């Protein structure tokens, strides 16, 4: 696996460090961030995704909260904005 560091939350303290890496072989992102709270997980489950798809979170998966400031580190195709829109 060839990982490339993309970014860490600005002004991060030593023990609180959402970070993003890119797997150069697959294009996958590896993200270290905050665990979603129980309330956030329940809200995601209430919204669901596609009809008929389980809303359970399997043991090998997790819902994480990625701070908006971290979006600038996610690779985008050429010409797409890197900052989230503020409407």
PDB file of N, CA, C and O in Angstrom:
ATOM      1  N   UNK A   1       0.857  -1.171   0.000  1.00  0.00           N
ATOM      2  CA  UNK A   1       0.000   0.000   0.000  1.00  0.00           C
ATOM      3  C   UNK A   1       0.904   1.235   0.000  1.00  0.00           C
ATOM      4  O   UNK A   1       1.809   1.367   0.824  1.00  0.00           O
ATOM      5  N   UNK A   2       0.635   2.118  -0.934  1.00  0.00           N
ATOM      6  CA  UNK A   2       1.383   3.384  -0.994  1.00  0.00           C
ATOM      7  C   UNK A   2       0.460   4.502  -0.523  1.00  0.00           C
ATOM      8  O   UNK A   2      -0.441   4.923  -1.248  1.00  0.00           O
ATOM      9  N   UNK A   3       0.694   4.979   0.700  1.00  0.00           N
ATOM     10  CA  UNK A   3      -0.132   6.046   1.245  1.00  0.00           C
ATOM     11  C   UNK A   3       0.540   7.392   1.069  1.00  0.00           C
ATOM     12  O   UNK A   3       1.760   7.524   1.169  1.00  0.00           O
ATOM     13  N   UNK A   4      -0.296   8.395   0.803  1.00  0.00           N
ATOM     14  CA  UNK A   4       0.182   9.779   0.736  1.00  0.00           C
ATOM     15  C   UNK A   4      -0.624  10.603   1.731  1.00  0.00           C
ATOM     16  O   UNK A   4      -1.855  10.611   1.695  1.00  0.00           O
ATOM     17  N   UNK A   5       0.083  11.297   2.619  1.00  0.00           N
ATOM     18  CA  UNK A   5      -0.551  12.197   3.579  1.00  0.00           C
ATOM     19  C   UNK A   5      -1.170  13.357   2.806  1.00  0.00           C
ATOM     20  O   UNK A   5      -0.507  13.969   1.969  1.00  0.00           O
ATOM     21  N   UNK A   6      -2.446  13.664   3.085  1.00  0.00           N
ATOM     22  CA  UNK A   6      -3.122  14.778   2.421  1.00  0.00           C
ATOM     23  C   UNK A   6      -3.286  15.977   3.338  1.00  0.00           C
ATOM     24  O   UNK A   6      -3.117  17.114   2.900  1.00  0.00           O
ATOM     25  N   UNK A   7      -3.613  15.744   4.606  1.00  0.00           N
ATOM     26  CA  UNK A   7      -3.797  16.886   5.494  1.00  0.00           C
ATOM     27  C   UNK A   7      -4.237  16.475   6.877  1.00  0.00           C
ATOM     28  O   UNK A   7      -4.721  15.368   7.113  1.00  0.00           O
ATOM     29  N   UNK A   8      -4.046  17.415   7.778  1.00  0.00           N
ATOM     30  CA  UNK A   8      -4.455  17.252   9.167  1.00  0.00           C
ATOM     31  C   UNK A   8      -5.219  18.525   9.558  1.00  0.00           C
ATOM     32  O   UNK A   8      -4.953  19.600   9.020  1.00  0.00           O
ATOM     33  N   UNK A   9      -6.159  18.402  10.485  1.00  0.00           N
ATOM     34  CA  UNK A   9      -6.966  19.559  10.860  1.00  0.00           C
ATOM     35  C   UNK A   9      -6.030  20.703  11.289  1.00  0.00           C
ATOM     36  O   UNK A   9      -5.098  20.479  12.062  1.00  0.00           O
ATOM     37  N   UNK A  10      -6.268  21.903  10.802  1.00  0.00           N
ATOM     38  CA  UNK A  10      -5.396  23.026  11.142  1.00  0.00           C
ATOM     39  C   UNK A  10      -5.359  23.272  12.658  1.00  0.00           C
ATOM     40  O   UNK A  10      -6.351  23.074  13.361  1.00  0.00           O
ATOM     41  N   UNK A  11      -4.207  23.700  13.132  1.00  0.00           N
ATOM     42  CA  UNK A  11      -4.012  24.026  14.553  1.00  0.00           C
ATOM     43  C   UNK A  11      -4.384  22.871  15.471  1.00  0.00           C
ATOM     44  O   UNK A  11      -4.917  23.080  16.561  1.00  0.00           O
ATOM     45  N   UNK A  12      -4.103  21.653  15.026  1.00  0.00           N
ATOM     46  CA  UNK A  12      -4.471  20.480  15.806  1.00  0.00           C
ATOM     47  C   UNK A  12      -3.635  20.347  17.077  1.00  0.00           C
ATOM     48  O   UNK A  12      -2.418  20.531  17.052  1.00  0.00           O
ATOM     49  N   UNK A  13      -4.297  20.025  18.185  1.00  0.00           N
ATOM     50  CA  UNK A  13      -3.521  19.716  19.384  1.00  0.00           C
ATOM     51  C   UNK A  13      -2.878  18.336  19.223  1.00  0.00           C
ATOM     52  O   UNK A  13      -3.187  17.625  18.267  1.00  0.00           O
ATOM     53  N   UNK A  14      -2.018  17.960  20.113  1.00  0.00           N
ATOM     54  CA  UNK A  14      -1.269  16.704  20.008  1.00  0.00           C
ATOM     55  C   UNK A  14      -2.187  15.483  19.988  1.00  0.00           C
ATOM     56  O   UNK A  14      -1.910  14.528  19.263  1.00  0.00           O
ATOM     57  N   UNK A  15      -3.258  15.490  20.755  1.00  0.00           N
ATOM     58  CA  UNK A  15      -4.085  14.288  20.888  1.00  0.00           C
ATOM     59  C   UNK A  15      -5.465  14.405  20.248  1.00  0.00           C
ATOM     60  O   UNK A  15      -6.370  13.658  20.619  1.00  0.00           O
ATOM     61  N   UNK A  16      -5.648  15.299  19.320  1.00  0.00           N
ATOM     62  CA  UNK A  16      -6.944  15.505  18.668  1.00  0.00           C
ATOM     63  C   UNK A  16      -6.657  15.861  17.222  1.00  0.00           C
ATOM     64  O   UNK A  16      -6.531  17.035  16.875  1.00  0.00           O
ATOM     65  N   UNK A  17      -6.555  14.832  16.370  1.00  0.00           N
ATOM     66  CA  UNK A  17      -5.948  15.113  15.075  1.00  0.00           C
ATOM     67  C   UNK A  17      -6.623  14.432  13.888  1.00  0.00           C
ATOM     68  O   UNK A  17      -6.052  13.497  13.327  1.00  0.00           O
ATOM     69  N   UNK A  18      -7.827  14.872  13.481  1.00  0.00           N
ATOM     70  CA  UNK A  18      -8.390  14.331  12.253  1.00  0.00           C
ATOM     71  C   UNK A  18      -7.387  14.477  11.111  1.00  0.00           C
ATOM     72  O   UNK A  18      -6.824  15.549  10.892  1.00  0.00           O
ATOM     73  N   UNK A  19      -7.177  13.379  10.390  1.00  0.00           N
ATOM     74  CA  UNK A  19      -6.140  13.300   9.360  1.00  0.00           C
ATOM     75  C   UNK A  19      -6.680  12.535   8.165  1.00  0.00           C
ATOM     76  O   UNK A  19      -7.524  11.653   8.318  1.00  0.00           O
ATOM     77  N   UNK A  20      -6.193  12.873   6.963  1.00  0.00           N
ATOM     78  CA  UNK A  20      -6.611  12.180   5.741  1.00  0.00           C
ATOM     79  C   UNK A  20      -5.376  11.728   4.973  1.00  0.00           C
ATOM     80  O   UNK A  20      -4.415  12.480   4.805  1.00  0.00           O
ATOM     81  N   UNK A  21      -5.426  10.467   4.505  1.00  0.00           N
ATOM     82  CA  UNK A  21      -4.396   9.908   3.638  1.00  0.00           C
ATOM     83  C   UNK A  21      -5.065   9.368   2.373  1.00  0.00           C
ATOM     84  O   UNK A  21      -6.246   9.023   2.388  1.00  0.00           O
ATOM     85  N   UNK A  22      -4.309   9.297   1.288  1.00  0.00           N
ATOM     86  CA  UNK A  22      -4.769   8.732   0.015  1.00  0.00           C
ATOM     87  C   UNK A  22      -3.995   7.460  -0.256  1.00  0.00           C
ATOM     88  O   UNK A  22      -2.764   7.458  -0.214  1.00  0.00           O
ATOM     89  N   UNK A  23      -4.714   6.364  -0.538  1.00  0.00           N
ATOM     90  CA  UNK A  23      -4.075   5.132  -0.993  1.00  0.00           C
ATOM     91  C   UNK A  23      -3.798   5.318  -2.482  1.00  0.00           C
ATOM     92  O   UNK A  23      -4.717   5.291  -3.301  1.00  0.00           O
ATOM     93  N   UNK A  24      -2.549   5.503  -2.817  1.00  0.00           N
ATOM     94  CA  UNK A  24      -2.163   5.800  -4.204  1.00  0.00           C
ATOM     95  C   UNK A  24      -2.459   4.635  -5.149  1.00  0.00           C
ATOM     96  O   UNK A  24      -2.585   4.840  -6.356  1.00  0.00           O
ATOM     97  N   UNK A  25      -2.572   3.418  -4.616  1.00  0.00           N
ATOM     98  CA  UNK A  25      -2.834   2.251  -5.464  1.00  0.00           C
ATOM     99  C   UNK A  25      -4.305   2.121  -5.845  1.00  0.00           C
ATOM    100  O   UNK A  25      -4.627   1.695  -6.954  1.00  0.00           O
ATOM    101  N   UNK A  26      -5.201   2.490  -4.918  1.00  0.00           N
ATOM    102  CA  UNK A  26      -6.635   2.297  -5.161  1.00  0.00           C
ATOM    103  C   UNK A  26      -7.412   3.598  -5.324  1.00  0.00           C
ATOM    104  O   UNK A  26      -8.515   3.594  -5.869  1.00  0.00           O
ATOM    105  N   UNK A  27      -6.847   4.711  -4.857  1.00  0.00           N
ATOM    106  CA  UNK A  27      -7.567   5.977  -4.857  1.00  0.00           C
ATOM    107  C   UNK A  27      -8.468   6.137  -3.644  1.00  0.00           C
ATOM    108  O   UNK A  27      -9.142   7.158  -3.506  1.00  0.00           O
ATOM    109  N   UNK A  28      -8.491   5.135  -2.757  1.00  0.00           N
ATOM    110  CA  UNK A  28      -9.302   5.210  -1.543  1.00  0.00           C
ATOM    111  C   UNK A  28      -8.716   6.239  -0.578  1.00  0.00           C
ATOM    112  O   UNK A  28      -7.514   6.503  -0.578  1.00  0.00           O
ATOM    113  N   UNK A  29      -9.594   6.808   0.241  1.00  0.00           N
ATOM    114  CA  UNK A  29      -9.162   7.705   1.307  1.00  0.00           C
ATOM    115  C   UNK A  29      -9.197   6.959   2.626  1.00  0.00           C
ATOM    116  O   UNK A  29     -10.124   6.191   2.886  1.00  0.00           O
ATOM    117  N   UNK A  30      -8.210   7.179   3.447  1.00  0.00           N
ATOM    118  CA  UNK A  30      -8.207   6.682   4.819  1.00  0.00           C
ATOM    119  C   UNK A  30      -8.365   7.908   5.702  1.00  0.00           C
ATOM    120  O   UNK A  30      -7.595   8.863   5.597  1.00  0.00           O
ATOM    121  N   UNK A  31      -9.364   7.877   6.568  1.00  0.00           N
ATOM    122  CA  UNK A  31      -9.712   9.063   7.348  1.00  0.00           C
ATOM    123  C   UNK A  31      -9.724   8.727   8.835  1.00  0.00           C
ATOM    124  O   UNK A  31     -10.417   7.812   9.279  1.00  0.00           O
ATOM    125  N   UNK A  32      -8.954   9.478   9.578  1.00  0.00           N
ATOM    126  CA  UNK A  32      -9.015   9.433  11.044  1.00  0.00           C
ATOM    127  C   UNK A  32      -9.793  10.670  11.457  1.00  0.00           C
ATOM    128  O   UNK A  32      -9.408  11.793  11.130  1.00  0.00           O
ATOM    129  N   UNK A  33     -10.882  10.462  12.173  1.00  0.00           N
ATOM    130  CA  UNK A  33     -11.674  11.611  12.598  1.00  0.00           C
ATOM    131  C   UNK A  33     -12.490  11.244  13.817  1.00  0.00           C
ATOM    132  O   UNK A  33     -12.277  10.195  14.426  1.00  0.00           O
ATOM    133  N   UNK A  34     -13.420  12.103  14.170  1.00  0.00           N
ATOM    134  CA  UNK A  34     -14.238  11.914  15.354  1.00  0.00           C
ATOM    135  C   UNK A  34     -15.292  10.847  15.105  1.00  0.00           C
ATOM    136  O   UNK A  34     -15.894  10.806  14.032  1.00  0.00           O
ATOM    137  N   UNK A  35     -15.518   9.984  16.089  1.00  0.00           N
ATOM    138  CA  UNK A  35     -16.613   9.028  16.002  1.00  0.00           C
ATOM    139  C   UNK A  35     -17.919   9.792  16.067  1.00  0.00           C
ATOM    140  O   UNK A  35     -18.054  10.756  16.821  1.00  0.00           O
ATOM    141  N   UNK A  36     -18.879   9.352  15.270  1.00  0.00           N
ATOM    142  CA  UNK A  36     -20.204   9.952  15.350  1.00  0.00           C
ATOM    143  C   UNK A  36     -20.810   9.591  16.705  1.00  0.00           C
ATOM    144  O   UNK A  36     -20.591   8.501  17.232  1.00  0.00           O
ATOM    145  N   UNK A  37     -21.564  10.517  17.246  1.00  0.00           N
ATOM    146  CA  UNK A  37     -22.238  10.251  18.515  1.00  0.00           C
ATOM    147  C   UNK A  37     -23.390   9.275  18.277  1.00  0.00           C
ATOM    148  O   UNK A  37     -23.787   9.037  17.137  1.00  0.00           O
ATOM    149  N   UNK A  38     -23.911   8.724  19.348  1.00  0.00           N
ATOM    150  CA  UNK A  38     -25.053   7.821  19.222  1.00  0.00           C
ATOM    151  C   UNK A  38     -26.229   8.533  18.560  1.00  0.00           C
ATOM    152  O   UNK A  38     -26.930   7.943  17.738  1.00  0.00           O
ATOM    153  N   UNK A  39     -26.447   9.798  18.914  1.00  0.00           N
ATOM    154  CA  UNK A  39     -27.538  10.572  18.305  1.00  0.00           C
ATOM    155  C   UNK A  39     -27.302  10.770  16.811  1.00  0.00           C
ATOM    156  O   UNK A  39     -28.246  10.702  16.024  1.00  0.00           O
ATOM    157  N   UNK A  40     -26.062  11.013  16.414  1.00  0.00           N
ATOM    158  CA  UNK A  40     -25.759  11.198  14.987  1.00  0.00           C
ATOM    159  C   UNK A  40     -25.960   9.897  14.214  1.00  0.00           C
ATOM    160  O   UNK A  40     -26.487   9.909  13.102  1.00  0.00           O
ATOM    161  N   UNK A  41     -25.542   8.780  14.798  1.00  0.00           N
ATOM    162  CA  UNK A  41     -25.739   7.480  14.145  1.00  0.00           C
ATOM    163  C   UNK A  41     -27.228   7.209  13.980  1.00  0.00           C
ATOM    164  O   UNK A  41     -27.666   6.767  12.918  1.00  0.00           O
ATOM    165  N   UNK A  42     -28.008   7.470  15.024  1.00  0.00           N
ATOM    166  CA  UNK A  42     -29.465   7.254  14.938  1.00  0.00           C
ATOM    167  C   UNK A  42     -30.083   8.146  13.867  1.00  0.00           C
ATOM    168  O   UNK A  42     -30.967   7.707  13.131  1.00  0.00           O
ATOM    169  N   UNK A  43     -29.623   9.398  13.772  1.00  0.00           N
ATOM    170  CA  UNK A  43     -30.141  10.300  12.741  1.00  0.00           C
ATOM    171  C   UNK A  43     -29.823   9.764  11.349  1.00  0.00           C
ATOM    172  O   UNK A  43     -30.671   9.814  10.458  1.00  0.00           O
ATOM    173  N   UNK A  44     -28.612   9.253  11.155  1.00  0.00           N
ATOM    174  CA  UNK A  44     -28.242   8.659   9.860  1.00  0.00           C
ATOM    175  C   UNK A  44     -29.131   7.457   9.551  1.00  0.00           C
ATOM    176  O   UNK A  44     -29.566   7.273   8.414  1.00  0.00           O
ATOM    177  N   UNK A  45     -29.395   6.641  10.573  1.00  0.00           N
ATOM    178  CA  UNK A  45     -30.234   5.468  10.377  1.00  0.00           C
ATOM    179  C   UNK A  45     -31.671   5.860  10.044  1.00  0.00           C
ATOM    180  O   UNK A  45     -32.329   5.175   9.261  1.00  0.00           O
ATOM    181  N   UNK A  46     -32.164   6.946  10.625  1.00  0.00           N
ATOM    182  CA  UNK A  46     -33.524   7.405  10.332  1.00  0.00           C
ATOM    183  C   UNK A  46     -33.631   7.893   8.889  1.00  0.00           C
ATOM    184  O   UNK A  46     -34.640   7.653   8.226  1.00  0.00           O
ATOM    185  N   UNK A  47     -32.601   8.574   8.402  1.00  0.00           N
ATOM    186  CA  UNK A  47     -32.603   9.061   7.021  1.00  0.00           C
ATOM    187  C   UNK A  47     -32.444   7.899   6.055  1.00  0.00           C
ATOM    188  O   UNK A  47     -33.107   7.855   5.019  1.00  0.00           O
ATOM    189  N   UNK A  48     -31.556   6.945   6.394  1.00  0.00           N
ATOM    190  CA  UNK A  48     -31.319   5.796   5.535  1.00  0.00           C
ATOM    191  C   UNK A  48     -30.538   6.176   4.289  1.00  0.00           C
ATOM    192  O   UNK A  48     -29.962   7.261   4.211  1.00  0.00           O
ATOM    193  N   UNK A  49     -30.522   5.281   3.325  1.00  0.00           N
ATOM    194  CA  UNK A  49     -29.795   5.554   2.085  1.00  0.00           C
ATOM    195  C   UNK A  49     -30.657   5.202   0.881  1.00  0.00           C
ATOM    196  O   UNK A  49     -31.231   6.089   0.250  1.00  0.00           O
ATOM    197  N   UNK A  50     -30.753   3.924   0.559  1.00  0.00           N
ATOM    198  CA  UNK A  50     -31.595   3.519  -0.561  1.00  0.00           C
ATOM    199  C   UNK A  50     -32.659   2.549  -0.053  1.00  0.00           C
ATOM    200  O   UNK A  50     -32.426   1.833   0.922  1.00  0.00           O
ATOM    201  N   UNK A  51     -33.833   2.516  -0.707  1.00  0.00           N
ATOM    202  CA  UNK A  51     -34.908   1.634  -0.251  1.00  0.00           C
ATOM    203  C   UNK A  51     -34.431   0.184  -0.144  1.00  0.00           C
ATOM    204  O   UNK A  51     -33.777  -0.342  -1.044  1.00  0.00           O
ATOM    205  N   UNK A  52     -34.775  -0.442   0.978  1.00  0.00           N
ATOM    206  CA  UNK A  52     -34.451  -1.846   1.177  1.00  0.00           C
ATOM    207  C   UNK A  52     -33.066  -2.117   1.725  1.00  0.00           C
ATOM    208  O   UNK A  52     -32.740  -3.261   2.042  1.00  0.00           O
ATOM    209  N   UNK A  53     -32.242  -1.082   1.841  1.00  0.00           N
ATOM    210  CA  UNK A  53     -30.880  -1.268   2.356  1.00  0.00           C
ATOM    211  C   UNK A  53     -30.897  -1.125   3.873  1.00  0.00           C
ATOM    212  O   UNK A  53     -31.536  -0.224   4.415  1.00  0.00           O
ATOM    213  N   UNK A  54     -30.191  -2.020   4.547  1.00  0.00           N
ATOM    214  CA  UNK A  54     -30.150  -1.984   6.009  1.00  0.00           C
ATOM    215  C   UNK A  54     -29.565  -0.670   6.510  1.00  0.00           C
ATOM    216  O   UNK A  54     -28.682  -0.089   5.880  1.00  0.00           O
ATOM    217  N   UNK A  55     -30.067  -0.213   7.651  1.00  0.00           N
ATOM    218  CA  UNK A  55     -29.494   0.985   8.274  1.00  0.00           C
ATOM    219  C   UNK A  55     -28.544   0.618   9.409  1.00  0.00           C
ATOM    220  O   UNK A  55     -27.994   1.498  10.072  1.00  0.00           O
ATOM    221  N   UNK A  56     -28.349  -0.695   9.636  1.00  0.00           N
ATOM    222  CA  UNK A  56     -27.394  -1.125  10.654  1.00  0.00           C
ATOM    223  C   UNK A  56     -25.982  -0.794  10.199  1.00  0.00           C
ATOM    224  O   UNK A  56     -25.687  -0.827   9.005  1.00  0.00           O
ATOM    225  N   UNK A  57     -25.112  -0.474  11.146  1.00  0.00           N
ATOM    226  CA  UNK A  57     -23.705  -0.224  10.849  1.00  0.00           C
ATOM    227  C   UNK A  57     -22.949  -1.504  11.220  1.00  0.00           C
ATOM    228  O   UNK A  57     -22.837  -1.836  12.400  1.00  0.00           O
ATOM    229  N   UNK A  58     -22.426  -2.226  10.213  1.00  0.00           N
ATOM    230  CA  UNK A  58     -21.729  -3.475  10.510  1.00  0.00           C
ATOM    231  C   UNK A  58     -20.513  -3.242  11.397  1.00  0.00           C
ATOM    232  O   UNK A  58     -19.964  -2.141  11.432  1.00  0.00           O
ATOM    233  N   UNK A  59     -20.100  -4.267  12.101  1.00  0.00           N
ATOM    234  CA  UNK A  59     -18.976  -4.166  13.030  1.00  0.00           C
ATOM    235  C   UNK A  59     -17.686  -3.717  12.335  1.00  0.00           C
ATOM    236  O   UNK A  59     -16.824  -3.112  12.973  1.00  0.00           O
ATOM    237  N   UNK A  60     -17.544  -4.003  11.047  1.00  0.00           N
ATOM    238  CA  UNK A  60     -16.312  -3.632  10.324  1.00  0.00           C
ATOM    239  C   UNK A  60     -16.403  -2.231   9.706  1.00  0.00           C
ATOM    240  O   UNK A  60     -15.497  -1.827   8.977  1.00  0.00           O
ATOM    241  N   UNK A  61     -17.471  -1.491   9.982  1.00  0.00           N
ATOM    242  CA  UNK A  61     -17.642  -0.137   9.478  1.00  0.00           C
ATOM    243  C   UNK A  61     -17.903   0.826  10.633  1.00  0.00           C
ATOM    244  O   UNK A  61     -18.188   0.404  11.754  1.00  0.00           O
ATOM    245  N   UNK A  62     -17.803   2.122  10.347  1.00  0.00           N
ATOM    246  CA  UNK A  62     -18.077   3.139  11.359  1.00  0.00           C
ATOM    247  C   UNK A  62     -18.599   4.387  10.665  1.00  0.00           C
ATOM    248  O   UNK A  62     -18.280   4.642   9.504  1.00  0.00           O
ATOM    249  N   UNK A  63     -19.397   5.156  11.377  1.00  0.00           N
ATOM    250  CA  UNK A  63     -19.797   6.477  10.907  1.00  0.00           C
ATOM    251  C   UNK A  63     -18.899   7.463  11.629  1.00  0.00           C
ATOM    252  O   UNK A  63     -18.829   7.467  12.858  1.00  0.00           O
ATOM    253  N   UNK A  64     -18.214   8.295  10.864  1.00  0.00           N
ATOM    254  CA  UNK A  64     -17.332   9.295  11.451  1.00  0.00           C
ATOM    255  C   UNK A  64     -17.824  10.682  11.089  1.00  0.00           C
ATOM    256  O   UNK A  64     -18.553  10.856  10.113  1.00  0.00           O
ATOM    257  N   UNK A  65     -17.426  11.666  11.875  1.00  0.00           N
ATOM    258  CA  UNK A  65     -17.747  13.058  11.570  1.00  0.00           C
ATOM    259  C   UNK A  65     -16.470  13.695  11.071  1.00  0.00           C
ATOM    260  O   UNK A  65     -15.466  13.733  11.782  1.00  0.00           O
ATOM    261  N   UNK A  66     -16.506  14.198   9.842  1.00  0.00           N
ATOM    262  CA  UNK A  66     -15.363  14.875   9.252  1.00  0.00           C
ATOM    263  C   UNK A  66     -15.603  16.382   9.326  1.00  0.00           C
ATOM    264  O   UNK A  66     -16.548  16.877   8.713  1.00  0.00           O
ATOM    265  N   UNK A  67     -14.779  17.117  10.056  1.00  0.00           N
ATOM    266  CA  UNK A  67     -14.970  18.570  10.135  1.00  0.00           C
ATOM    267  C   UNK A  67     -14.915  19.204   8.737  1.00  0.00           C
ATOM    268  O   UNK A  67     -14.099  18.810   7.903  1.00  0.00           O
ATOM    269  N   UNK A  68     -15.775  20.172   8.497  1.00  0.00           N
ATOM    270  CA  UNK A  68     -15.852  20.833   7.188  1.00  0.00           C
ATOM    271  C   UNK A  68     -14.502  21.378   6.734  1.00  0.00           C
ATOM    272  O   UNK A  68     -14.206  21.384   5.540  1.00  0.00           O
ATOM    273  N   UNK A  69     -13.687  21.836   7.675  1.00  0.00           N
ATOM    274  CA  UNK A  69     -12.379  22.395   7.320  1.00  0.00           C
ATOM    275  C   UNK A  69     -11.494  21.337   6.658  1.00  0.00           C
ATOM    276  O   UNK A  69     -10.541  21.687   5.962  1.00  0.00           O
ATOM    277  N   UNK A  70     -11.793  20.054   6.863  1.00  0.00           N
ATOM    278  CA  UNK A  70     -10.995  18.976   6.273  1.00  0.00           C
ATOM    279  C   UNK A  70     -11.352  18.696   4.822  1.00  0.00           C
ATOM    280  O   UNK A  70     -10.597  18.021   4.123  1.00  0.00           O
ATOM    281  N   UNK A  71     -12.494  19.205   4.353  1.00  0.00           N
ATOM    282  CA  UNK A  71     -12.912  18.935   2.972  1.00  0.00           C
ATOM    283  C   UNK A  71     -11.897  19.433   1.949  1.00  0.00           C
ATOM    284  O   UNK A  71     -11.795  18.869   0.859  1.00  0.00           O
ATOM    285  N   UNK A  72     -11.156  20.465   2.278  1.00  0.00           N
ATOM    286  CA  UNK A  72     -10.174  21.008   1.332  1.00  0.00           C
ATOM    287  C   UNK A  72      -9.063  20.014   1.022  1.00  0.00           C
ATOM    288  O   UNK A  72      -8.350  20.192   0.034  1.00  0.00           O
ATOM    289  N   UNK A  73      -8.894  18.985   1.826  1.00  0.00           N
ATOM    290  CA  UNK A  73      -7.843  17.997   1.594  1.00  0.00           C
ATOM    291  C   UNK A  73      -8.294  16.833   0.717  1.00  0.00           C
ATOM    292  O   UNK A  73      -7.465  16.030   0.289  1.00  0.00           O
ATOM    293  N   UNK A  74      -9.579  16.731   0.448  1.00  0.00           N
ATOM    294  CA  UNK A  74     -10.091  15.626  -0.356  1.00  0.00           C
ATOM    295  C   UNK A  74      -9.839  15.934  -1.830  1.00  0.00           C
ATOM    296  O   UNK A  74     -10.266  16.977  -2.326  1.00  0.00           O
ATOM    297  N   UNK A  75      -9.145  15.029  -2.537  1.00  0.00           N
ATOM    298  CA  UNK A  75      -8.850  15.278  -3.961  1.00  0.00           C
ATOM    299  C   UNK A  75     -10.138  15.410  -4.774  1.00  0.00           C
ATOM    300  O   UNK A  75     -11.108  14.686  -4.546  1.00  0.00           O
ATOM    301  N   UNK A  76     -10.132  16.338  -5.717  1.00  0.00           N
ATOM    302  CA  UNK A  76     -11.268  16.579  -6.610  1.00  0.00           C
ATOM    303  C   UNK A  76     -10.750  16.585  -8.049  1.00  0.00           C
ATOM    304  O   UNK A  76      -9.588  16.910  -8.293  1.00  0.00           O
ATOM    305  N   UNK A  77     -11.615  16.227  -8.998  1.00  0.00           N
ATOM    306  CA  UNK A  77     -11.214  16.358 -10.405  1.00  0.00           C
ATOM    307  C   UNK A  77     -10.873  17.809 -10.728  1.00  0.00           C
ATOM    308  O   UNK A  77     -11.408  18.728 -10.107  1.00  0.00           O
ATOM    309  N   UNK A  78     -10.000  18.013 -11.678  1.00  0.00           N
ATOM    310  CA  UNK A  78      -9.600  19.363 -12.093  1.00  0.00           C
ATOM    311  C   UNK A  78     -10.817  20.237 -12.344  1.00  0.00           C
ATOM    312  O   UNK A  78     -11.794  19.803 -12.955  1.00  0.00           O
ATOM    313  N   UNK A  79     -10.745  21.462 -11.869  1.00  0.00           N
ATOM    314  CA  UNK A  79     -11.799  22.443 -12.133  1.00  0.00           C
ATOM    315  C   UNK A  79     -12.914  22.481 -11.100  1.00  0.00           C
ATOM    316  O   UNK A  79     -13.746  23.388 -11.132  1.00  0.00           O
ATOM    317  N   UNK A  80     -12.951  21.523 -10.189  1.00  0.00           N
ATOM    318  CA  UNK A  80     -13.997  21.541  -9.163  1.00  0.00           C
ATOM    319  C   UNK A  80     -13.498  22.307  -7.952  1.00  0.00           C
ATOM    320  O   UNK A  80     -12.316  22.245  -7.612  1.00  0.00           O
ATOM    321  N   UNK A  81     -14.410  23.037  -7.294  1.00  0.00           N
ATOM    322  CA  UNK A  81     -14.063  23.781  -6.085  1.00  0.00           C
ATOM    323  C   UNK A  81     -13.593  22.842  -4.991  1.00  0.00           C
ATOM    324  O   UNK A  81     -14.077  21.716  -4.877  1.00  0.00           O
ATOM    325  N   UNK A  82     -12.642  23.313  -4.182  1.00  0.00           N
ATOM    326  CA  UNK A  82     -12.151  22.526  -3.065  1.00  0.00           C
ATOM    327  C   UNK A  82     -12.811  22.944  -1.760  1.00  0.00           C
ATOM    328  O   UNK A  82     -12.781  22.178  -0.797  1.00  0.00           O
ATOM    329  N   UNK A  83     -13.390  24.102  -1.694  1.00  0.00           N
ATOM    330  CA  UNK A  83     -14.026  24.591  -0.468  1.00  0.00           C
ATOM    331  C   UNK A  83     -15.522  24.297  -0.538  1.00  0.00           C
ATOM    332  O   UNK A  83     -16.117  24.399  -1.611  1.00  0.00           O
ATOM    333  N   UNK A  84     -16.145  23.931   0.597  1.00  0.00           N
ATOM    334  CA  UNK A  84     -17.588  23.694   0.595  1.00  0.00           C
ATOM    335  C   UNK A  84     -18.330  25.000   0.315  1.00  0.00           C
ATOM    336  O   UNK A  84     -17.900  26.080   0.721  1.00  0.00           O
ATOM    337  N   UNK A  85     -19.446  24.875  -0.383  1.00  0.00           N
ATOM    338  CA  UNK A  85     -20.222  26.084  -0.677  1.00  0.00           C
ATOM    339  C   UNK A  85     -20.921  26.570   0.577  1.00  0.00           C
ATOM    340  O   UNK A  85     -21.345  25.774   1.415  1.00  0.00           O
ATOM    341  N   UNK A  86     -21.035  27.861   0.694  1.00  0.00           N
ATOM    342  CA  UNK A  86     -21.719  28.482   1.830  1.00  0.00           C
ATOM    343  C   UNK A  86     -22.934  29.233   1.296  1.00  0.00           C
ATOM    344  O   UNK A  86     -22.811  30.357   0.808  1.00  0.00           O
ATOM    345  N   UNK A  87     -24.092  28.617   1.390  1.00  0.00           N
ATOM    346  CA  UNK A  87     -25.311  29.236   0.872  1.00  0.00           C
ATOM    347  C   UNK A  87     -26.008  30.035   1.923  1.00  0.00           C
ATOM    348  O   UNK A  87     -27.055  30.625   1.657  1.00  0.00           O
TER     349      UNK A  87
END
